[in-house]
Amino acid sequence: MKRPPSLYALIAAFLLLTGCESIQLTEPVGTAFSAPPPDKAQVRITPFAGIPREDEVGATLFHIAVLVGGGQVDYPIGASVYDITDDLRYLGNFSFGRDKFNLNNSYKNLTAKPWISFDTAPGRKTLMLVEAPAANSIAIVGYVPWRQIDFIEFDAQPGNTNFIALYRHGAMFKPYFNEITISEPDRQYCEKLPSTRHELRNEIEARDAQIESYMQNRGIDPYARHFRIFCGSLSSSRNIVVPSQAALQQFAEIKDELAAIRDKYYPIWKEEKDHPKPYDLMKSYPPQPREKRTES
């Protein structure tokens, strides 16, 4: 769901992101994915930048204006994620844009990509995303007109895994949901690749070469670059994270406010017609030829 940016939004966002001592909102519980039980479905959630989306003219102009002025649009922002299928269950937080600002955040000490992973009963699932500061608090609550809220619905099948990505989009680079589909053979191959624990250049290049060879053997378009990126993401060093005790305490204190946010905005989201479809990793992005310059 989109919220129009404003000067007040930028000022308030800055105030929310400064002046408070950070707390750890998530903690790692493991590094290996587990297979879902035959009678359960599995849901995995992670940030993934490799989802393009048609940009609005206003967003493009906003970015140009900021860059010309010497500013930075990739400011820190967070998102808290909830399963609202039956009740309201807090799953955890993610942060974006933190490295450039040297801020403490929910997984500062983790050197690996963060994932939320859980098993669930099969059926139709609904998740909610609520914007958060990059640190300190699990969500922005109260009357905040620019606060980002998003939902996603998907079908979870027994024995299968659903991948839900959080990515940033729009003038304010707000977080959004999208589902990513990947075939079972492709998923298994990518997860069995050697983990690039330290993300060293030679390790990444060797992994990319293996993925490209696999794509060629499987007849996958070599310009399906987001398949290569996501496949690498599945094999990269990872941490499965869960909410910390401090985060769970915050959730207990603001659960009623979060329920009110769900009750107000979920029906509005349901009425919208432009929900993104599951993202196709096999989409081809061939390089565009540059226009030739004419000498004057």
N, C-alpha and C positions, 0 to 999 in steps of 0.2 A: 504494500500500500504506500502511496507516495504522499509526502508532506512537503509543501512549498518552502524553499529556503528563505530566510530573511536575515537582516542585519542582527535582529534580536537573537535569532537562533545561533548565529556565529558567536556572539558575545556570551550567551548562556553556555554554549558548548565549551568555550574556553574556560569559563569559571568552573564548570563541572570537572574539568580535566586538570585543575591546578589546585595546589594548596592543601591537599589531604595526603596523609601517609597511606601508602598502598598496602593492601592485604592480599594474600594469596586466595584466589577464588576457586581454583581447581587444584587437584593433586593427582599424580600419575598412579595407576594401579597395575600397569602391565605394558608390554611392548608387542605382544603377539595377538593377532586376530584369532578368534576361535570360530569353529564352524557352528552354525545354528543347529539346535536339535531338530530331528525330522518333523516334530509336531509344532515347532516354533518358527517365527520369522526373525530375522536380524535386521536392525537399523544401524547404520553407521553415518555419522555426521562430522563434517570437517570444513574449514575454509578452503576454497578452491578458486583461484583467480582466473582460471582458463575458461570462463563462460562469457562469450561476447553477447552483447545485447544492443539492439538499436538505440543509439543515444539521441536524446532530445536536443533540439536546436539550442534551447536555453542552457542546457548543461554544457554543451560545447562552448558557447560564448562565455559562460561563467569560468570555465577552466582557462580559456585564453586570457581573460581579464586578470585572473589571479597570477598566471605565469608571467604575463607582461609586467605586472606590478612587482614581480620578484617574490611572490608568495608561494605557499605550499598547500595543495589541495588534499594531500594524503595525510590528513590529521588523524590522530588516534581516535578510535571509536570501538565500542564493544557491542556485543549482542548476547542476550541470555535466551536460552532455548527451553521450551516446555512441551511436554506431551499432554495435549488437552483432549485426547480421544475419549476418555471416560471421566476423568476428574481434572486435576491440575497438578502435574508432576514436573518438578524442576529437574532438568537434565544437566545443565552446566552453562558455562560462559566461554566465549571466544573473544579475542581482541584483534584488531587490525591496525596496521600503521604504527606499531609501537616502536620498532627498532630505530626509526629516524629521529625519535624524540627522546630516546634513552629513558623512557618511563618504566617504573616497576609495573608489572602486570600479572595477570592470573597464572601465567606459566613462564615467568622470567627465567627461571633456572632450568627449564627444559630445553634441551638442544634438539629435540625431535618434533616432528609435525604432530599437533594435538588432534585426537579423534575422540568422539563420544560413540560408544558402541553398546548396544543392549539388545537382548532377546525379548520378544513380545508375542502375544497370541496373534495368529493370522487374522486378517480383516482390514477394513478401511481405517487408516490412521490419520490423525491431524496433529500437526505441530504448530506452535506459535513462537514467534521471535519478537523480543522487545529490546529496543535500543538500550544500551548501557554506557556509562563512561568507560574509558579504556582500562580503568582500574577502580578499586575501592568499593563499588556498589554493583550488585548483580543486575539492576535494571533502573531505568528512569521512570518514576511513577509520579502521581499527582497530575495537575493540569499542565501539560506541556504540548502545545499545538504542533511543534516541529518533530516530536518524538516519532521515530520510525517503528512501525508494527507490521509484521507480515505473517502469513500463514501458508501452510502447504498441506495438501491431502494426497495420499497415495495408497495403493493396495499392497499389503504385505502378505506374501504367499508362504506357506509352510516349507521350511528347508531352504528358502531363498534369502538373499541379502539385498536390502534397499540402500542406495547411496544418496544422501541428502547433502548438498553443498550450500555453503553460505558464501556469497560473493558481493562485491560492492558495485554500485551503479548510480548514475544520475549526477546532478550538479553537486550534491553534498556527499557523494560516495557513500550513501546509506547501505546497510546490509540487507540482502534479500535471500530468499530460499530458492533453490531449484533442485529437481531430482536429476541424477545422472544414471543413465542405463548402460550396462556393460554385460556382455554375454558371460555365461558361467565359465566356458573354456578360457576366455580372455582374462577374466578375473583371477582364475587359478594360476595362469601363467605369470601375470604381473606380480601377484603376491609371493610367488616362489623365487623371483629374481633375488640375487644377493643384495642385502640391505646396504645402502650407502650410508654407513653410520655417521661419518664426519662430513659427508657431502663434499668430499675432495674432488677437484676438477677431473683427475684421471678416473676416479670411480664413476662419476656422472657420465663421462664420455664413453666408458666401457658399457655402462648400463644402457645408454641411448643407442649404442651400436647393436646391442642384443635386441632391443625393442624394435629397431628398424628392420633387422633381419627377420624377426618374428612377423612383423607387418607384411614384409615381402612374401614370406612363405604362406601367410594366411590370405593373401590377396587384398590386404587393406591398403587403401589409397595412401601413398607416401605423404600427401598433403593433408591428411587427417591429423594435424599436429596436436590437437587437444587429446586424442587418444594416447599419443606418445607422452604427453605431459601427465595425464591422469594415471597411466600405467606406471610411470616413474614415481608418482605420488604414492601409489599402493606399495611400492617396494622400498621407499625411503624409510629412514629411521623414524620411528613413530612412538608416541606415548598415548595410551588409552587413559583418558582423564575422567574424573568424577568430581562432583562438588566437594569443596572443603567444608569443614564444620562451620567455619565463619560464614560461608555462603549459605549453607543450609539454615543457619540461624537468621540471616537476613531474609531468606525466603519465608520462613515461618512468620516473621514480623510483617511482611508486606503481601502475604498470600491473598488476602481479601481485596487489596487494590489491584493485584494482577488478575484476579478473577473478574473484577469489574471491567478491566481493560479487555479481557477475552469476551465478556458478554456484550460489550458495546461494539467492538470492531469486527468480531468474527462474522456476524450477520452481514455487515457492510462488505466485507471481503467476499463472502459467498455470492453476493449479487454482482460482483465485478465480472466482466467477460474476457479480460485479457490475462488470465493466469498463464504463466509460462508453461509450455509443454516440457516433458522430460528432455533433457539436453542430449542430442545425438553426437556421441564422440566420433562417429564415423564421417561427420561432415567435412568436406574437402575445402581447403583454403589455399588454392594455388596462388603463387605470387602474381601481383598485378604489374604489367609492364609500365615503366615510367614514360611519361610523355617526352618526346624529343624536343629540345630547345631549338628555336629558330634564331639564327644569327641575324642581327640587325645591321 
